[in-house]
Amino acid sequence: TGSWGKYAERFGGQLVLVTGAASGIGRATAFAFAEAGARVVAVDREGEGAARTAELARLIGAPEAWPETVDVSDEAAMEKLAEKVAGEYGIVDVLVNNAGIGLSGSFLDTTADDWRRVLDVNLWGVIHGCRVFGGQMAERGQGGHIVNTASAAAFQPSKALPAYATSKAAVLMLSECLRAELAGRGIGVSAICPGIVNTNITATARFAGVSEQEENRLRKKSSKLYGMRNYPPEKVAGAILHAVLNDQAVVPVTPEARGARLLS
Ligand code: NAI
């Protein structure tokens, strides 16, 4: 456990919905809000993982926590989820669109289906989340906050991850456009841009389309400079809470992400 209890005055009793909450950054974020006393909806397409997150969130301090098994790329399912949440739990105060999948491979090695798969989850999933829950927030008229998990890849061209990086650049721009639109309604929008974080996504990442020698060189360079894979998801969760507390627009999280943002 961390030290998020001190933000109970701000988040206590608020309704926080996190997607991709079955593991990694999403689970850590659900736990951080739980510690701050928020009521948590843990959404993931992996039902068991979501259930476990909700169960642990209650133990950690969430007065209530519910798992929801939903694929964020499924528009109808997201609309149904929003109706259910509004009807049974209330209007979401903080929405964290975090579900995402990795995809590595050079452009020439990436098929149209690969592009569709990654854009469906990483971009459309965020669009659906912002539409259905952001729409409810705006209608209620009492403000709120939306956090979208983009990536340092959004401002760091890479021949190893063109589809993933493109999906995240789109999420970054969507977040900034939405921030401008919703500011007048008291709804903040933040884009969180982590570099390399120690989760399932990076454990299984492959630098496909890059020679083994080049992959080894990249991994070595990265781990020497930044402790590749050592950056804990809990610290990204902390950055997400701070983004809401301080209404930050774009937040590069890991050291290499901050470096990439400065260069872009
Ligand atoms: P993770 O793989 O541990 O967690 C992702 C979660 O999203 C999983 O529980 C997965 O089941 C869920 N998910 C995937 N597709 C889904 C769908 N269609 N509907 C509902 N749930 C779905 O990985 P991690 O790292 O925690 O990823 C979270 C977010 O952070 C992603 O958007 C990722 O792109 C982003 N990110 C991760 C970085 C890293 O180095 N780990 C760096 C920058 C961004």
Residues whose N, C-alpha, C, O or C-beta is under 5 A from the ligand:
A	BS01	NAI	G20 A21 A22 S23 G24 I25 G26 D44 R45 E46 V70 D71 V72 S73 N98 A99 G100 I101 V121 T149 A150 S151 A152 P194 G195 I196 V197 T199 N200 I201 T202
